């Protein structure tokens, strides 16, 4: 079946999206691109409905061995480039046409700086997440400061991605090459690179990010940033790294140390995990009223976990026969269990 003739590609896309087979959806995208009309709107409407195989077919070579990305890059269509690239492999993005030009080559030649940054940033992300570190270093050294600070749909910079993948050397290079203060960018979840460093439990990364000698320094707001899961201190308390805890307690404001989230304070987290030395370190820095009164989302105070830890200790020394029964009794005594299981 031929695609219905319609000069308004966007209207065609809306009508076809729920009913037509994928091959027709793909054809509409290609016709819109060829006509250079309604290209962004059509891609936005139809690409989410297409399988990865169908998306890949849009990168198949056209006459002259151009891909769809080649065309979008040549025409300055940044939004279309950014719609296409997350569905493409590194090889697809770097594909050459009959003149041995890539989409990146065309963007550079045309002076489309934003498209150049977008393509390089996507290639860098793919290199980091695939562990191709030599390629990542080469890209970092080629890219502009603006390109290195570019964020993806989750508002992550390449530095976020390097840190969450635990690559110290790449993170260090990015800190020296990126825009000043790009280290302070938070992602869509309000996580900073410091959150991610504590989550991967890498002391070297934490030291690197908090270094006062760096030109790309973290500001106090980024150091103190909190999500629904807490501050970097909450994460360090989960991971049990004493040296990280010491660094954070020295860098964070009093307000951030006292931060209360759904899991309570960082002291709640440390006590729940039985980290006695970390519990003492945090207690020495936390406001006494917060220690005494702060509760997690189930109404538990940090001191309630002292009872839990004593039950587990007594079980180990043989003073409690069933740790599960004892813990269930403790749990039921401090929270509404019906409310907990409905949550």
RAJOVEN-V707754 format. One record per residue. RES is the residue in one small letter. PHI is phi in whole degrees, -180 to 180 (none if undefined). PSI is psi in whole degrees, 0 to 359 (NA if undefined). D_FIRST is the distance of its C-alpha to the first C-alpha in Angstrom with 2 decimals. Layout:
res->(RES:RES)
phi->(PHI:PHI)
psi->(PSI:PSI)
d_first->(D_FIRST:D_FIRST)
This chain:
res->(x:x:x:x:x:x:x:x:x:x:x:x:x:x:x:x:x:x:x:x:x:x:x:x:x:x:x:x:x:x:x:x:x:x:x:x:x:x:x:x:x:x:x:x:x:x:x:x:x:x:x:x:x:x:x:x:x:x:x:x:x:x:x:x:x:x:x:x:x:x:x:x:x:x:x:x:x:x:x:x:x:x:x:x:x:x:x:x:x:x:x:x:x:x:x:x:x:x:x:x:x:x:x:x:x:x:x:x:x:x:x:x:x:x:x:x:x:x:x:x:x:x:x:x:x:x:x:x:x:x:x:x:x:x:x:x:x:x:x:x:x:x:x:x:x:x:x:x:x:x:x:x:x:x:x:x:x:x:x:x:x:x:x:x:x:x:x:x:x:x:x:x:x:x:x:x:x:x:x:x:x:x:x:x:x:x:x:x:x:x:x:x:x:x:x:x:x:x:x:x:x:x:x:x:x:x:x:x:x:x:x:x:x:x:x:x:x:x:x:x:x:x:x:x:x:x:x:x:x:x:x:x:x:x:x:x:x:x:x:x:x:x:x:x:x:x:x:x:x:x:x:x:x:x:x:x:x:x:x:x:x:x:x:x:x:x:x:x:x:x:x:x:x:x:x:x:x:x:x:x:x:x:x:x:x:x:x:x:x:x:x:x:x:x:x:x:x:x:x:x:x:x:x:x:x:x:x:x:x:x:x:x:x:x:x:x:x:x:x:x:x:x:x:x:x:x:x:x:x:x:x:x:x:x:x:x:x:x:x:x:x:x:x)
phi->(none:-77:-69:-57:-70:-162:-67:-98:-62:-64:-65:-60:-61:-61:-70:-83:-50:-77:-122:-81:-66:-57:-62:-74:-59:-61:-65:-62:-58:-66:-66:-64:-65:-61:-81:54:-135:65:-63:-63:-62:-65:-62:-63:-77:-99:-60:-63:-93:-101:-76:-63:-63:-69:-62:-61:-66:-73:-96:-64:-70:-89:-58:84:61:-85:-94:-58:-66:-54:-64:-62:-67:-67:-90:76:-93:-62:-61:-69:-56:-75:-75:-75:-62:-62:-94:-109:-81:-60:-64:-63:-65:-92:-62:-102:-92:-64:-100:64:-101:-96:-60:-63:-59:-66:-61:-65:-63:-83:77:-86:-63:-66:-71:-57:-62:-65:-67:-63:-64:-66:-63:-66:-59:-65:-66:-66:-68:-92:77:-90:-74:-64:-64:-62:-62:-61:-64:-58:-72:-91:-85:-77:-59:-65:-65:-72:-97:-67:-106:-93:-65:-94:63:-90:-89:-56:-65:-54:-69:-64:-69:-69:-97:69:-104:-64:-63:-68:-61:-64:-65:-64:-64:-83:-103:-79:-56:-59:77:-66:-63:-90:-67:-103:-85:-65:-94:68:-85:-96:-64:-67:-54:-68:-65:-73:-67:-86:60:-114:-61:-61:-65:-62:-61:-62:-72:-93:-61:-74:-80:-73:-73:-102:-85:-76:-88:-64:-62:-71:-63:-89:-53:-131:-118:-63:-95:111:-87:-60:-65:-59:-67:-63:-66:-68:-81:79:-92:-63:-66:-65:-58:-62:-62:-68:-63:-82:-104:-86:-73:-61:-60:-70:-62:-84:-52:-114:-123:-62:-91:86:-89:-62:-66:-54:-64:-63:-68:-61:-92:75:-89:-68:-68:-67:-56:-68:-60:-71:-59:-67:-104:-85:-63:-55:-66:-70:-57:-78:-115:-64:-128:-84:-66:-104:81:-91:-87:-59:-65:-61:-78:-63:-64:-58:-66:-67:-60:-65:-65:-64:-65:-65:-94:89:-90:-124:-76:-128:-66:-65:-65:-66:-69:-64:-66:-62:-60:-67:-79:-116:-137:-82:-64:-62:-64:-63:-74:-85:-72)
psi->(133:152:132:137:132:118:339:97:324:317:321:315:316:317:324:328:315:342:328:153:158:324:325:322:314:321:320:316:314:320:321:318:315:322:350:38:129:21:310:314:318:314:319:323:320:328:322:341:358:149:168:324:319:321:318:326:337:344:2:149:134:186:134:7:28:143:170:323:321:311:313:320:320:327:1:26:80:317:321:319:316:338:322:315:322:342:358:152:168:321:321:316:326:9:141:150:193:340:15:26:139:171:322:320:316:318:318:314:326:352:23:85:320:323:320:313:319:316:314:321:319:319:321:317:314:322:317:310:338:358:18:78:327:319:320:315:318:317:316:319:341:336:155:164:320:320:322:340:1:141:154:194:335:12:28:137:168:329:317:314:320:318:315:343:4:36:95:314:320:318:318:318:318:322:328:338:337:168:142:137:1:340:341:358:133:149:188:339:8:20:136:173:335:320:312:324:321:328:324:359:46:105:322:318:318:316:318:316:330:0:126:341:348:142:336:69:147:136:171:324:319:321:323:354:143:147:186:338:0:189:179:329:321:315:320:323:327:320:338:25:107:317:323:319:315:316:315:319:332:341:333:153:163:322:318:322:326:357:133:125:192:334:8:209:174:333:318:313:315:316:321:327:0:25:94:316:320:321:316:318:315:319:323:337:340:148:134:322:327:317:317:326:339:139:152:186:346:13:15:133:161:324:335:332:345:321:315:314:326:321:314:321:317:328:319:327:4:12:349:128:319:106:326:315:318:319:323:320:317:314:312:338:342:348:163:101:327:318:321:314:343:343:NA)
d_first->(0.00:3.79:6.55:8.73:11.72:14.78:17.99:19.07:17.30:19.40:18.42:14.69:15.67:17.83:15.35:12.65:15.27:16.27:13.11:10.02:10.00:12.13:10.02:8.28:11.89:13.20:11.14:12.58:15.93:15.88:15.06:17.83:20.14:19.64:20.37:23.17:22.42:22.16:22.12:24.55:23.22:19.63:21.05:23.47:20.97:18.29:20.36:22.37:19.33:18.34:20.08:22.52:20.43:17.54:20.25:21.76:18.70:19.22:22.61:21.49:23.13:21.70:23.32:27.00:26.52:26.17:24.73:23.30:26.84:28.37:26.51:27.38:30.96:31.40:30.28:32.55:29.91:32.02:30.11:26.90:29.06:30.55:27.25:26.05:29.35:30.05:26.93:28.06:30.80:33.79:32.61:29.25:31.21:33.66:31.20:32.36:30.60:31.85:34.89:35.73:35.08:33.79:32.34:35.88:37.39:35.33:36.23:39.89:39.89:38.43:40.95:38.46:40.96:39.04:35.99:38.45:40.09:36.83:35.70:39.21:39.62:36.47:37.63:41.07:39.78:37.90:41.04:43.31:41.28:40.83:44.57:44.29:47.40:48.36:45.00:45.45:48.92:47.74:45.07:47.61:50.00:47.39:46.08:47.53:49.29:46.53:43.86:45.91:46.20:42.48:41.12:37.82:35.99:38.88:41.31:42.64:44.17:44.46:47.99:46.77:44.52:47.36:49.82:47.67:47.08:50.88:51.09:54.46:54.52:51.12:52.17:55.44:53.78:51.39:54.36:56.09:53.10:51.30:52.15:55.38:54.87:51.30:52.87:53.11:49.38:48.24:44.76:42.73:45.02:48.10:48.97:50.89:51.26:54.58:52.91:50.77:53.84:55.73:52.79:52.70:56.50:57.26:60.67:60.26:57.17:59.02:62.01:59.84:58.16:61.48:63.42:65.47:65.75:62.04:60.95:57.72:59.56:58.28:59.54:61.10:58.12:55.84:58.53:58.92:55.22:54.29:51.15:50.88:52.10:55.02:56.51:56.86:60.18:58.47:56.32:59.38:61.18:58.38:58.52:62.34:63.00:66.49:66.52:63.26:64.78:67.84:65.83:63.77:66.85:68.41:65.46:64.17:65.67:67.62:64.94:62.28:64.62:65.09:61.33:60.38:56.82:55.40:57.18:60.37:62.19:62.19:65.44:63.64:61.25:64.12:66.18:63.31:62.85:66.60:67.08:70.76:71.40:68.28:69.30:72.65:71.19:68.88:71.61:73.97:71.56:70.07:71.73:73.97:72.59:69.03:70.29:72.05:69.60:66.00:63.70:60.22:57.58:59.36:62.74:64.22:66.75:67.16:70.51:68.82:67.49:71.10:71.51:68.40:69.66:73.12:71.67:69.85:73.02:75.19:72.88:73.29:77.09:77.12:78.06:74.87:73.86:70.22:68.47:65.38:67.52:69.47:66.40:64.81:68.01:68.07:64.43:64.97:68.12:66.49:63.08:61.46:59.63:57.53:56.26:55.59:53.47:51.41:50.75)
